[in-house]
Amino acid sequence: MGLFSSSRKKEVTAVLPENPCCCRCGKKIKEHSRFMIIDGQVYCEKCGYAKRDWDLLELHALIDD
């Protein structure tokens, strides 16, 4: 057990709008599927990771300038 790790996972619940779909690819998000909410928009798991990685690259580009 590390200094910052927790032995218990926290359950996070989010309320999805009716007929939720990914704002990037348009894939419908089912009730028990994995998804991400970034900046108030709903992303499927694949698009969410891509957006998160792209945002990180943009941040590094701003820091390098």
N, C-alpha and C positions, 0 to 999 in steps of 0.2 A: 504494500500500500504506500503510495507516494504522498508527498506533502500536500499537494493540491487535488489529489484524486478522492473521489467519494466511493464508498463501498456500495451505495444505493444509487440507482438511476432514478432521475426525477421524471415523472410522467407529465408531459406537456400536452395540453389539449388546445385545439384551435377550432373556431367555428368557421366552416366553409360556406360560401354563398351557394345559392341554388344552382344546380348544373355547373359545378366547378370544372374549369379546364385550364390548362397551362397557357399563360399569356404569350409564350414564345412560340411553341409548336402546335398548340391547339388540342393536345391530347386530353381526353376526359380523365379526370381524377376520380377514382372510385373511393368509396367510403373508407376502406381499410388500407389503401395504398399509401406509399410514402410520398411526401410532397414538401415543398419549402415555401415560406412566405418571406419575400425579400422586398423591402420598401413598399409594403402594402399590396404587392402583386403575388399571385399564386403561380408557382412553377412546379413542373413534375420533377422527379428526383434528378434525372439526367440534365435537364436544362438548368436546374438550380445549382448543381455543381459547376456547370460551365459558366454561369453568370458570376458565381462567387469567385472562381478562378480568374475570370476576365477582370473583375473589379480589383482583385489583388494585383494583377499585372499593371493596371492603370495606376494604382497607388504607388507601386515601385517606380514607374516611369516618372511620376510627378516628383518623387523624392530624389531621383537621380538628376533631374534638371536643375 
